[in-house]
Amino acid sequence: MQDGTLLAAVDLGSNSFRLEIGRLDHGFIHRVEYRKETVRQGGDLDEERNLSADAMQRGWDCLARFAERLAGFAPARVRAVATQTLREARNREEFIRRGGEILGFPIEVVSGPEEARLIYQGVSRLLPQSDERRLVVDIGGRSTELILGRQFTASAVASYRVGSVAWSARYFADGAFTREAFQAAETAARAVLDEAAQAYHGGLWDVAYGSSGTMGAVGTVLAAAGHGEGRITRAGLDWLHEQLLRARHADRVRLEGLKEDRRPVIGGGVSIVRALFDLLGLEQITVAQGALRQGALYDLLDREQPGADLRSASVQGLVQRFGVDEAHAARVAALAGRLFAQAAPTGSEDAARQLRWAARLHEIGCRISHDGYHRHGAYILDHADAAGFAQAELHALSQLVLGHRGKLRKLEAALADPVLALQLMCLRTAVAVCHARREPDAEGLELRLHGRCCTVRTRPGWAQAYPQSAYLLREEAQAWQKTPWDYCAELA
């Protein structure tokens, strides 16, 4: 990317939706514009974990306003990230599909650990360079993220299902602030966060930072009351707790620096902060400026740098963790990529990279069992925490791994996507040709796509020289007969 390039991140949080636009300048991203709207979807999940119609409409209306500002941005310059509420919502696909159409850019639902990684990226990029060991705490609407790291690298990440919106709805539903309600909320928060006491204890970090909404709101209120600029202390928390108890109700809270949209969820937020101070033995948290949205911006920048895309490193990590035959996976990836380049339209670089990743991972399930290993591999990818990947990206890889062998009817709905269909044709062809697990003779091998017909051709004499490979390609033609696609093997 050139200096002056505009980048945008959309953070679909449980309490608020945020839009951050920044301009690249010598490796740094400087804010150009910031917008925030309180949507509070996290409080509108019903007992079956479905978003209400009103909650979805509020979100879509907000995204429509963001879309007007983002008109003209290139797809590679915008990243929209959804967090805990949409991780939980059973009807999230409806919201994401329509929301992506309205926004004009795809919406990614990221896992809790991936959200934590992006938060750390955002916080660390806006802090002075230092070799200090850092603890970063981010209390969102329905989840809390804890991260250990140094400089720009996170060494441990965790996400817990406890947040200001959810806790306020559960323990302060009527808005009343009582000692009993706070005690119940703090006890419940400590129970959820209990395992963090060992994994994030004080001996593992030098400075604790608080990121985003709840931490920022508490820090602002304490600063306005004279408890120190940009820091949250145990004494300050005790003072704030007493102020809420004196108010007795959220509607009666009058604290300088507390914004109106934060008032309904301040009880749940303060309860979680107090629980974390107790569990981790905290004395002070420094309020940080960076957050998830800045992390998403820098992640866009990293993906543009050759060899810097964290997703490639995550793929390599999975390959090593599950003992994949790397030499064979590399052969399959190289041939599948070459075939895809012959048939894919211009501008298919992302799909080509996705295909290469799937090829490197196609045998990831063999560590569990060779019988049905493609199903095991798909399951692993659908449930993996892979840094840099959104859940939808991992699911796309899982579909390719699932479909690289066996009958295709298991992917009947997915085959409506012409990109996935072509990726599968290339992957299955490469797996067949590389069956002997040595470097294949693929000279003269061609794969072309005309409409819904894929044709594979070989040089004269190839089929006679490699009869097993030729047999497998003819079997492949049979496998595609009951799909909307034709696969013709013209083997000379």
One Martini backbone bead per residue (centre of mass of N, CA, C, O) as a GRO file, in nm:
protein
  492
    1MET     BB    1   0.099   0.035   0.018
    2GLN     BB    2   0.042   0.365   0.000
    3ASP     BB    3   0.075   0.658   0.092
    4GLY     BB    4  -0.264   0.769   0.174
    5THR     BB    5  -0.417   0.534   0.232
    6LEU     BB    6  -0.739   0.419   0.286
    7LEU     BB    7  -0.881   0.280   0.585
    8ALA     BB    8  -1.130   0.037   0.713
    9ALA     BB    9  -1.327  -0.020   1.018
   10VAL     BB   10  -1.575  -0.256   1.143
   11ASP     BB   11  -1.740  -0.271   1.464
   12LEU     BB   12  -1.954  -0.537   1.585
   13GLY     BB   13  -2.079  -0.493   1.870
   14SER     BB   14  -2.285  -0.545   2.147
   15ASN     BB   15  -2.322  -0.224   2.195
   16SER     BB   16  -2.142  -0.120   1.945
   17PHE     BB   17  -2.089   0.059   1.649
   18ARG     BB   18  -1.785   0.098   1.448
   19LEU     BB   19  -1.597   0.358   1.269
   20GLU     BB   20  -1.271   0.339   1.109
   21ILE     BB   21  -1.054   0.589   0.965
   22GLY     BB   22  -0.742   0.564   0.785
   23ARG     BB   23  -0.403   0.680   0.723
   24LEU     BB   24  -0.124   0.606   0.554
   25ASP     BB   25   0.211   0.656   0.729
   26HIS     BB   26   0.488   0.498   0.741
   27GLY     BB   27   0.324   0.240   0.891
   28PHE     BB   28   0.101   0.431   0.983
   29ILE     BB   29  -0.226   0.496   1.137
   30HIS     BB   30  -0.432   0.772   1.087
   31ARG     BB   31  -0.688   0.937   1.190
   32VAL     BB   32  -0.988   1.061   1.017
   33GLU     BB   33  -1.236   0.878   1.130
   34TYR     BB   34  -1.518   0.857   1.377
   35ARG     BB   35  -1.779   0.616   1.455
   36LYS     BB   36  -2.068   0.590   1.683
   37GLU     BB   37  -2.318   0.336   1.773
   38THR     BB   38  -2.589   0.250   1.970
   39VAL     BB   39  -2.730  -0.084   1.949
   40ARG     BB   40  -2.754  -0.323   2.154
   41GLN     BB   41  -2.768  -0.642   2.078
   42GLY     BB   42  -2.683  -0.802   2.343
   43GLY     BB   43  -2.990  -0.749   2.477
   44ASP     BB   44  -3.144  -0.920   2.209
   45LEU     BB   45  -3.136  -1.213   2.321
   46ASP     BB   46  -3.294  -1.486   2.342
   47GLU     BB   47  -3.337  -1.801   2.475
   48GLU     BB   48  -3.250  -1.909   2.168
   49ARG     BB   49  -3.037  -1.704   2.046
   50ASN     BB   50  -3.203  -1.470   1.909
   51LEU     BB   51  -3.245  -1.212   1.719
   52SER     BB   52  -3.423  -0.953   1.697
   53ALA     BB   53  -3.580  -0.758   1.474
   54ASP     BB   54  -3.491  -0.490   1.601
   55ALA     BB   55  -3.187  -0.550   1.623
   56MET     BB   56  -3.138  -0.589   1.324
   57GLN     BB   57  -3.243  -0.313   1.228
   58ARG     BB   58  -3.044  -0.139   1.383
   59GLY     BB   59  -2.797  -0.253   1.242
   60TRP     BB   60  -2.875  -0.189   0.947
   61ASP     BB   61  -2.905   0.116   0.981
   62CYS     BB   62  -2.612   0.166   1.060
   63LEU     BB   63  -2.478   0.039   0.806
   64ALA     BB   64  -2.602   0.241   0.606
   65ARG     BB   65  -2.445   0.486   0.716
   66PHE     BB   66  -2.164   0.367   0.670
   67ALA     BB   67  -2.188   0.314   0.362
   68GLU     BB   68  -2.186   0.606   0.267
   69ARG     BB   69  -1.885   0.652   0.358
   70LEU     BB   70  -1.767   0.380   0.194
   71ALA     BB   71  -1.797   0.478  -0.073
   72GLY     BB   72  -1.529   0.362  -0.292
   73PHE     BB   73  -1.409   0.141  -0.150
   74ALA     BB   74  -1.203  -0.105  -0.148
   75PRO     BB   75  -1.223  -0.426  -0.041
   76ALA     BB   76  -0.910  -0.431   0.071
   77ARG     BB   77  -0.986  -0.158   0.272
   78VAL     BB   78  -1.202  -0.344   0.429
   79ARG     BB   79  -1.310  -0.433   0.772
   80ALA     BB   80  -1.561  -0.651   0.908
   81VAL     BB   81  -1.634  -0.708   1.262
   82ALA     BB   82  -1.763  -0.969   1.461
   83THR     BB   83  -1.879  -1.079   1.774
   84GLN     BB   84  -2.035  -1.229   2.033
   85THR     BB   85  -2.331  -1.199   1.948
   86LEU     BB   86  -2.277  -1.336   1.660
   87ARG     BB   87  -2.165  -1.596   1.776
   88GLU     BB   88  -2.441  -1.674   1.927
   89ALA     BB   89  -2.633  -1.629   1.705
   90ARG     BB   90  -2.848  -1.832   1.523
   91ASN     BB   91  -2.935  -1.578   1.310
   92ARG     BB   92  -2.670  -1.453   1.178
   93GLU     BB   93  -2.688  -1.505   0.872
   94GLU     BB   94  -2.909  -1.303   0.817
   95PHE     BB   95  -2.761  -1.053   0.915
   96ILE     BB   96  -2.497  -1.077   0.745
   97ARG     BB   97  -2.611  -1.085   0.464
   98ARG     BB   98  -2.767  -0.815   0.477
   99GLY     BB   99  -2.537  -0.641   0.595
  100GLY     BB  100  -2.339  -0.677   0.356
  101GLU     BB  101  -2.522  -0.549   0.144
  102ILE     BB  102  -2.545  -0.271   0.280
  103LEU     BB  103  -2.237  -0.207   0.323
  104GLY     BB  104  -2.053  -0.360   0.078
  105PHE     BB  105  -1.930  -0.573   0.285
  106PRO     BB  106  -1.801  -0.818   0.444
  107ILE     BB  107  -1.881  -1.014   0.735
  108GLU     BB  108  -1.690  -1.104   1.018
  109VAL     BB  109  -1.673  -1.378   1.230
  110VAL     BB  110  -1.499  -1.393   1.523
  111SER     BB  111  -1.323  -1.525   1.744
  112GLY     BB  112  -1.217  -1.479   2.055
  113PRO     BB  113  -0.906  -1.501   2.004
  114GLU     BB  114  -0.911  -1.310   1.757
  115GLU     BB  115  -1.016  -1.066   1.903
  116ALA     BB  116  -0.780  -1.049   2.100
  117ARG     BB  117  -0.557  -1.008   1.891
  118LEU     BB  118  -0.670  -0.743   1.772
  119ILE     BB  119  -0.665  -0.582   2.028
  120TYR     BB  120  -0.362  -0.594   2.073
  121GLN     BB  121  -0.285  -0.455   1.814
  122GLY     BB  122  -0.427  -0.187   1.878
  123VAL     BB  123  -0.283  -0.122   2.144
  124SER     BB  124   0.025  -0.152   2.064
  125ARG     BB  125   0.024   0.067   1.829
  126LEU     BB  126  -0.057   0.310   2.055
  127LEU     BB  127   0.203   0.252   2.196
  128PRO     BB  128   0.490   0.278   2.318
  129GLN     BB  129   0.787   0.165   2.282
  130SER     BB  130   0.837  -0.161   2.442
  131ASP     BB  131   0.953  -0.437   2.665
  132GLU     BB  132   0.711  -0.481   2.809
  133ARG     BB  133   0.485  -0.660   2.993
  134ARG     BB  134   0.149  -0.734   2.889
  135LEU     BB  135  -0.182  -0.650   2.997
  136VAL     BB  136  -0.498  -0.702   2.835
  137VAL     BB  137  -0.823  -0.544   2.885
  138ASP     BB  138  -1.156  -0.637   2.749
  139ILE     BB  139  -1.482  -0.500   2.798
  140GLY     BB  140  -1.767  -0.597   2.672
  141GLY     BB  141  -2.095  -0.681   2.624
  142ARG     BB  142  -2.032  -1.033   2.611
  143SER     BB  143  -1.714  -0.997   2.650
  144THR     BB  144  -1.381  -1.100   2.770
  145GLU     BB  145  -1.045  -0.994   2.716
  146LEU     BB  146  -0.723  -1.162   2.743
  147ILE     BB  147  -0.375  -1.038   2.722
  148LEU     BB  148  -0.050  -1.139   2.637
  149GLY     BB  149   0.245  -0.920   2.581
  150ARG     BB  150   0.499  -0.800   2.338
  151GLN     BB  151   0.467  -0.549   2.178
  152PHE     BB  152   0.318  -0.702   1.881
  153THR     BB  153   0.301  -0.974   2.060
  154ALA     BB  154   0.098  -1.238   2.131
  155SER     BB  155   0.107  -1.511   2.379
  156ALA     BB  156  -0.191  -1.474   2.511
  157VAL     BB  157  -0.538  -1.584   2.473
  158ALA     BB  158  -0.876  -1.476   2.586
  159SER     BB  159  -1.232  -1.569   2.617
  160TYR     BB  160  -1.522  -1.443   2.793
  161ARG     BB  161  -1.868  -1.482   2.905
  162VAL     BB  162  -1.841  -1.151   2.989
  163GLY     BB  163  -2.054  -0.851   3.011
  164SER     BB  164  -2.211  -0.550   3.039
  165VAL     BB  165  -2.481  -0.622   2.907
  166ALA     BB  166  -2.535  -0.902   3.025
  167TRP     BB  167  -2.500  -0.821   3.332
  168SER     BB  168  -2.716  -0.599   3.338
  169ALA     BB  169  -2.955  -0.782   3.250
  170ARG     BB  170  -2.918  -0.995   3.489
  171TYR     BB  171  -2.853  -0.792   3.766
  172PHE     BB  172  -2.995  -0.498   3.633
  173ALA     BB  173  -3.281  -0.501   3.489
  174ASP     BB  174  -3.425  -0.254   3.669
  175GLY     BB  175  -3.169  -0.056   3.756
  176ALA     BB  176  -3.092  -0.153   4.032
  177PHE     BB  177  -2.872  -0.053   4.311
  178THR     BB  178  -2.728  -0.309   4.502
  179ARG     BB  179  -2.537  -0.498   4.701
  180GLU     BB  180  -2.657  -0.768   4.611
  181ALA     BB  181  -2.623  -0.729   4.306
  182PHE     BB  182  -2.317  -0.687   4.306
  183GLN     BB  183  -2.240  -0.949   4.443
  184ALA     BB  184  -2.361  -1.137   4.229
  185ALA     BB  185  -2.206  -1.027   3.982
  186GLU     BB  186  -1.916  -1.074   4.094
  187THR     BB  187  -1.937  -1.375   4.150
  188ALA     BB  188  -2.004  -1.460   3.859
  189ALA     BB  189  -1.751  -1.340   3.726
  190ARG     BB  190  -1.544  -1.506   3.886
  191ALA     BB  191  -1.640  -1.781   3.784
  192VAL     BB  192  -1.574  -1.732   3.482
  193LEU     BB  193  -1.264  -1.607   3.549
  194ASP     BB  194  -1.097  -1.806   3.727
  195GLU     BB  195  -0.873  -1.921   3.525
  196ALA     BB  196  -0.717  -1.641   3.504
  197ALA     BB  197  -0.554  -1.639   3.770
  198GLN     BB  198  -0.323  -1.825   3.647
  199ALA     BB  199  -0.277  -1.725   3.340
  200TYR     BB  200  -0.277  -1.387   3.458
  201HIS     BB  201  -0.073  -1.329   3.657
  202GLY     BB  202   0.148  -1.091   3.783
  203GLY     BB  203   0.420  -1.250   3.691
  204LEU     BB  204   0.353  -1.203   3.357
  205TRP     BB  205   0.350  -0.883   3.416
  206ASP     BB  206   0.394  -0.518   3.429
  207VAL     BB  207   0.140  -0.402   3.258
  208ALA     BB  208  -0.191  -0.273   3.271
  209TYR     BB  209  -0.454  -0.272   3.023
  210GLY     BB  210  -0.737  -0.081   2.905
  211SER     BB  211  -1.002  -0.149   2.674
  212SER     BB  212  -1.245   0.036   2.571
  213GLY     BB  213  -1.554   0.102   2.692
  214THR     BB  214  -1.553   0.039   3.001
  215MET     BB  215  -1.266   0.143   3.063
  216GLY     BB  216  -1.308   0.425   2.946
  217ALA     BB  217  -1.548   0.510   3.124
  218VAL     BB  218  -1.419   0.474   3.401
  219GLY     BB  219  -1.171   0.656   3.352
  220THR     BB  220  -1.330   0.920   3.298
  221VAL     BB  221  -1.478   0.939   3.568
  222LEU     BB  222  -1.225   0.937   3.752
  223ALA     BB  223  -1.088   1.186   3.631
  224ALA     BB  224  -1.325   1.389   3.693
  225ALA     BB  225  -1.290   1.310   4.019
  226GLY     BB  226  -0.960   1.299   4.076
  227HIS     BB  227  -0.814   0.987   4.017
  228GLY     BB  228  -0.676   1.021   3.754
  229GLU     BB  229  -0.524   1.003   3.451
  230GLY     BB  230  -0.566   0.707   3.281
  231ARG     BB  231  -0.676   0.550   3.552
  232ILE     BB  232  -0.733   0.247   3.746
  233THR     BB  233  -0.829   0.201   4.077
  234ARG     BB  234  -0.928   0.067   4.364
  235ALA     BB  235  -1.021   0.331   4.495
  236GLY     BB  236  -1.189   0.428   4.254
  237LEU     BB  237  -1.384   0.188   4.246
  238ASP     BB  238  -1.501   0.226   4.527
  239TRP     BB  239  -1.618   0.503   4.472
  240LEU     BB  240  -1.803   0.424   4.233
  241HIS     BB  241  -1.968   0.216   4.381
  242GLU     BB  242  -2.091   0.419   4.585
  243GLN     BB  243  -2.231   0.601   4.376
  244LEU     BB  244  -2.427   0.383   4.273
  245LEU     BB  245  -2.561   0.321   4.545
  246ARG     BB  246  -2.667   0.610   4.596
  247ALA     BB  247  -2.848   0.623   4.340
  248ARG     BB  248  -2.999   0.316   4.306
  249HIS     BB  249  -3.014   0.409   3.991
  250ALA     BB  250  -2.941   0.448   3.666
  251ASP     BB  251  -3.122   0.710   3.621
  252ARG     BB  252  -2.960   0.865   3.877
  253VAL     BB  253  -2.698   0.889   3.743
  254ARG     BB  254  -2.441   1.155   3.819
  255LEU     BB  255  -2.159   1.167   3.614
  256GLU     BB  256  -1.882   1.289   3.519
  257GLY     BB  257  -1.828   1.146   3.187
  258LEU     BB  258  -2.102   1.000   3.159
  259LYS     BB  259  -2.261   0.857   2.919
  260GLU     BB  260  -2.573   0.781   2.823
  261ASP     BB  261  -2.509   0.497   2.681
  262ARG     BB  262  -2.359   0.385   2.955
  263ARG     BB  263  -2.562   0.381   3.195
  264PRO     BB  264  -2.718   0.093   3.158
  265VAL     BB  265  -2.401  -0.065   3.181
  266ILE     BB  266  -2.232   0.012   3.440
  267GLY     BB  267  -2.289  -0.211   3.645
  268GLY     BB  268  -2.170  -0.454   3.491
  269GLY     BB  269  -1.889  -0.331   3.436
  270VAL     BB  270  -1.795  -0.281   3.732
  271SER     BB  271  -1.820  -0.573   3.828
  272ILE     BB  272  -1.597  -0.687   3.642
  273VAL     BB  273  -1.364  -0.512   3.730
  274ARG     BB  274  -1.369  -0.599   4.028
  275ALA     BB  275  -1.322  -0.901   3.973
  276LEU     BB  276  -1.041  -0.864   3.838
  277PHE     BB  277  -0.895  -0.731   4.070
  278ASP     BB  278  -0.924  -0.975   4.258
  279LEU     BB  279  -0.810  -1.214   4.085
  280LEU     BB  280  -0.528  -1.046   3.983
  281GLY     BB  281  -0.426  -0.828   4.187
  282LEU     BB  282  -0.502  -0.541   4.125
  283GLU     BB  283  -0.414  -0.177   4.133
  284GLN     BB  284  -0.378  -0.106   3.812
  285ILE     BB  285  -0.515   0.060   3.517
  286THR     BB  286  -0.440   0.148   3.196
  287VAL     BB  287  -0.568   0.351   2.960
  288ALA     BB  288  -0.628   0.272   2.632
  289GLN     BB  289  -0.666   0.359   2.287
  290GLY     BB  290  -0.676   0.099   2.171
  291ALA     BB  291  -0.844  -0.148   1.949
  292LEU     BB  292  -0.999  -0.351   1.740
  293ARG     BB  293  -1.011  -0.156   1.494
  294GLN     BB  294  -0.705  -0.106   1.477
  295GLY     BB  295  -0.630  -0.401   1.438
  296ALA     BB  296  -0.780  -0.434   1.166
  297LEU     BB  297  -0.612  -0.228   1.011
  298TYR     BB  298  -0.329  -0.364   1.053
  299ASP     BB  299  -0.415  -0.632   0.922
  300LEU     BB  300  -0.451  -0.521   0.641
  301LEU     BB  301  -0.156  -0.438   0.610
  302ASP     BB  302  -0.021  -0.716   0.656
  303ARG     BB  303  -0.160  -0.863   0.407
  304GLU     BB  304   0.024  -0.688   0.197
  305GLN     BB  305   0.268  -0.838   0.301
  306PRO     BB  306   0.511  -1.032   0.222
  307GLY     BB  307   0.480  -1.295   0.455
  308ALA     BB  308   0.267  -1.143   0.679
  309ASP     BB  309   0.040  -1.340   0.679
  310LEU     BB  310  -0.094  -1.501   0.947
  311ARG     BB  311  -0.247  -1.733   0.804
  312SER     BB  312   0.000  -1.888   0.702
  313ALA     BB  313   0.109  -1.951   0.983
  314SER     BB  314  -0.142  -2.110   1.077
  315VAL     BB  315  -0.126  -2.332   0.870
  316GLN     BB  316   0.154  -2.432   0.952
  317GLY     BB  317   0.073  -2.502   1.241
  318LEU     BB  318  -0.135  -2.722   1.164
  319VAL     BB  319   0.051  -2.904   1.006
  320GLN     BB  320   0.238  -2.967   1.251
  321ARG     BB  321   0.031  -3.053   1.471
  322PHE     BB  322  -0.099  -3.290   1.252
  323GLY     BB  323   0.122  -3.435   1.076
  324VAL     BB  324   0.170  -3.349   0.794
  325ASP     BB  325   0.258  -3.418   0.468
  326GLU     BB  326   0.433  -3.169   0.333
  327ALA     BB  327   0.528  -3.266   0.055
  328HIS     BB  328   0.252  -3.356  -0.052
  329ALA     BB  329   0.095  -3.093   0.000
  330ALA     BB  330   0.274  -2.921  -0.189
  331ARG     BB  331   0.210  -3.069  -0.450
  332VAL     BB  332  -0.095  -3.022  -0.448
  333ALA     BB  333  -0.085  -2.713  -0.430
  334ALA     BB  334   0.071  -2.655  -0.689
  335LEU     BB  335  -0.124  -2.794  -0.890
  336ALA     BB  336  -0.388  -2.657  -0.811
  337GLY     BB  337  -0.284  -2.369  -0.868
  338ARG     BB  338  -0.223  -2.409  -1.169
  339LEU     BB  339  -0.509  -2.491  -1.261
  340PHE     BB  340  -0.655  -2.238  -1.158
  341ALA     BB  341  -0.500  -2.030  -1.335
  342GLN     BB  342  -0.619  -2.141  -1.610
  343ALA     BB  343  -0.949  -2.085  -1.521
  344ALA     BB  344  -0.942  -1.826  -1.380
  345PRO     BB  345  -1.019  -1.523  -1.326
  346THR     BB  346  -0.952  -1.220  -1.289
  347GLY     BB  347  -0.911  -1.164  -0.942
  348SER     BB  348  -0.835  -1.468  -0.783
  349GLU     BB  349  -0.626  -1.459  -0.548
  350ASP     BB  350  -0.784  -1.540  -0.291
  351ALA     BB  351  -0.881  -1.816  -0.399
  352ALA     BB  352  -0.598  -1.930  -0.449
  353ARG     BB  353  -0.500  -1.915  -0.157
  354GLN     BB  354  -0.722  -2.091  -0.037
  355LEU     BB  355  -0.650  -2.345  -0.199
  356ARG     BB  356  -0.364  -2.383  -0.090
  357TRP     BB  357  -0.444  -2.420   0.201
  358ALA     BB  358  -0.630  -2.666   0.162
  359ALA     BB  359  -0.410  -2.848   0.041
  360ARG     BB  360  -0.223  -2.844   0.297
  361LEU     BB  361  -0.497  -2.957   0.476
  362HIS     BB  362  -0.635  -3.224   0.354
  363GLU     BB  363  -0.473  -3.425   0.587
  364ILE     BB  364  -0.541  -3.336   0.890
  365GLY     BB  365  -0.729  -3.598   0.976
  366CYS     BB  366  -0.519  -3.843   0.999
  367ARG     BB  367  -0.452  -3.827   1.306
  368ILE     BB  368  -0.725  -3.962   1.379
  369SER     BB  369  -0.817  -4.090   1.082
  370HIS     BB  370  -0.824  -4.243   0.771
  371ASP     BB  371  -1.113  -4.282   0.816
  372GLY     BB  372  -1.259  -4.006   0.710
  373TYR     BB  373  -1.047  -3.760   0.711
  374HIS     BB  374  -1.210  -3.530   0.575
  375ARG     BB  375  -1.410  -3.497   0.813
  376HIS     BB  376  -1.206  -3.437   1.034
  377GLY     BB  377  -1.082  -3.189   0.897
  378ALA     BB  378  -1.338  -3.018   0.888
  379TYR     BB  379  -1.385  -3.012   1.193
  380ILE     BB  380  -1.126  -2.876   1.278
  381LEU     BB  381  -1.169  -2.609   1.114
  382ASP     BB  382  -1.453  -2.535   1.245
  383HIS     BB  383  -1.288  -2.546   1.557
  384ALA     BB  384  -1.063  -2.353   1.517
  385ASP     BB  385  -0.789  -2.151   1.640
  386ALA     BB  386  -0.694  -1.915   1.388
  387ALA     BB  387  -0.491  -1.685   1.327
  388GLY     BB  388  -0.659  -1.440   1.110
  389PHE     BB  389  -0.930  -1.592   1.114
  390ALA     BB  390  -1.237  -1.631   1.018
  391GLN     BB  391  -1.499  -1.839   1.039
  392ALA     BB  392  -1.569  -1.838   0.733
  393GLU     BB  393  -1.287  -1.914   0.633
  394LEU     BB  394  -1.269  -2.188   0.774
  395HIS     BB  395  -1.522  -2.306   0.640
  396ALA     BB  396  -1.417  -2.296   0.352
  397LEU     BB  397  -1.187  -2.494   0.406
  398SER     BB  398  -1.364  -2.728   0.508
  399GLN     BB  399  -1.516  -2.773   0.238
  400LEU     BB  400  -1.267  -2.856   0.074
  401VAL     BB  401  -1.178  -3.090   0.250
  402LEU     BB  402  -1.445  -3.249   0.237
  403GLY     BB  403  -1.447  -3.242  -0.105
  404HIS     BB  404  -1.168  -3.391  -0.204
  405ARG     BB  405  -1.349  -3.648  -0.144
  406GLY     BB  406  -1.581  -3.828  -0.272
  407LYS     BB  407  -1.885  -3.740  -0.257
  408LEU     BB  408  -2.076  -3.438  -0.361
  409ARG     BB  409  -2.357  -3.424  -0.208
  410LYS     BB  410  -2.247  -3.290   0.063
  411LEU     BB  411  -2.217  -3.008  -0.140
  412GLU     BB  412  -2.469  -2.910  -0.293
  413ALA     BB  413  -2.507  -2.611  -0.201
  414ALA     BB  414  -2.209  -2.507  -0.243
  415LEU     BB  415  -2.204  -2.560  -0.569
  416ALA     BB  416  -2.335  -2.281  -0.647
  417ASP     BB  417  -2.045  -2.193  -0.624
  418PRO     BB  418  -1.814  -2.136  -0.869
  419VAL     BB  419  -1.554  -2.112  -0.706
  420LEU     BB  420  -1.573  -2.371  -0.541
  421ALA     BB  421  -1.599  -2.563  -0.778
  422LEU     BB  422  -1.321  -2.500  -0.903
  423GLN     BB  423  -1.152  -2.566  -0.660
  424LEU     BB  424  -1.239  -2.865  -0.645
  425MET     BB  425  -1.147  -2.954  -0.921
  426CYS     BB  426  -0.847  -2.890  -0.870
  427LEU     BB  427  -0.804  -3.055  -0.611
  428ARG     BB  428  -0.901  -3.336  -0.712
  429THR     BB  429  -0.705  -3.352  -0.945
  430ALA     BB  430  -0.443  -3.329  -0.781
  431VAL     BB  431  -0.488  -3.576  -0.600
  432ALA     BB  432  -0.496  -3.782  -0.829
  433VAL     BB  433  -0.213  -3.718  -0.963
  434CYS     BB  434  -0.070  -3.748  -0.655
  435HIS     BB  435  -0.118  -4.050  -0.546
  436ALA     BB  436   0.199  -4.155  -0.532
  437ARG     BB  437   0.370  -3.950  -0.358
  438ARG     BB  438   0.497  -3.787  -0.602
  439GLU     BB  439   0.622  -3.630  -0.852
  440PRO     BB  440   0.442  -3.528  -1.109
  441ASP     BB  441   0.343  -3.571  -1.447
  442ALA     BB  442   0.214  -3.244  -1.571
  443GLU     BB  443   0.276  -3.224  -1.855
  444GLY     BB  444   0.008  -3.083  -2.038
  445LEU     BB  445  -0.182  -3.017  -1.816
  446GLU     BB  446  -0.534  -2.929  -1.838
  447LEU     BB  447  -0.770  -2.668  -1.719
  448ARG     BB  448  -1.105  -2.595  -1.819
  449LEU     BB  449  -1.366  -2.332  -1.831
  450HIS     BB  450  -1.710  -2.363  -1.964
  451GLY     BB  451  -1.908  -2.255  -1.772
  452ARG     BB  452  -2.017  -2.585  -1.652
  453CYS     BB  453  -1.745  -2.690  -1.799
  454CYS     BB  454  -1.493  -2.924  -1.734
  455THR     BB  455  -1.161  -2.961  -1.880
  456VAL     BB  456  -0.934  -3.239  -1.913
  457ARG     BB  457  -0.599  -3.242  -2.039
  458THR     BB  458  -0.355  -3.426  -2.232
  459ARG     BB  459  -0.095  -3.557  -2.352
  460PRO     BB  460   0.031  -3.767  -2.554
  461GLY     BB  461   0.057  -4.078  -2.367
  462TRP     BB  462  -0.023  -4.032  -2.067
  463ALA     BB  463  -0.237  -4.256  -2.008
  464GLN     BB  464  -0.038  -4.492  -2.068
  465ALA     BB  465   0.184  -4.406  -1.854
  466TYR     BB  466  -0.080  -4.335  -1.642
  467PRO     BB  467  -0.332  -4.533  -1.564
  468GLN     BB  468  -0.423  -4.455  -1.274
  469SER     BB  469  -0.465  -4.155  -1.324
  470ALA     BB  470  -0.670  -4.191  -1.551
  471TYR     BB  471  -0.877  -4.344  -1.386
  472LEU     BB  472  -0.930  -4.119  -1.173
  473LEU     BB  473  -1.034  -3.905  -1.379
  474ARG     BB  474  -1.274  -4.072  -1.479
  475GLU     BB  475  -1.404  -4.093  -1.198
  476GLU     BB  476  -1.444  -3.790  -1.168
  477ALA     BB  477  -1.653  -3.759  -1.390
  478GLN     BB  478  -1.864  -3.930  -1.239
  479ALA     BB  479  -1.887  -3.755  -0.973
  480TRP     BB  480  -2.021  -3.495  -1.141
  481GLN     BB  481  -2.301  -3.593  -1.264
  482LYS     BB  482  -2.485  -3.507  -0.986
  483THR     BB  483  -2.430  -3.216  -1.081
  484PRO     BB  484  -2.420  -2.888  -1.222
  485TRP     BB  485  -2.153  -3.023  -1.327
  486ASP     BB  486  -1.897  -3.071  -1.568
  487TYR     BB  487  -1.658  -3.350  -1.625
  488CYS     BB  488  -1.391  -3.375  -1.860
  489ALA     BB  489  -1.182  -3.650  -1.980
  490GLU     BB  490  -0.915  -3.578  -2.207
  491LEU     BB  491  -0.724  -3.862  -2.271
  492ALA     BB  492  -0.416  -3.940  -2.450
   0.00000   0.00000   0.00000
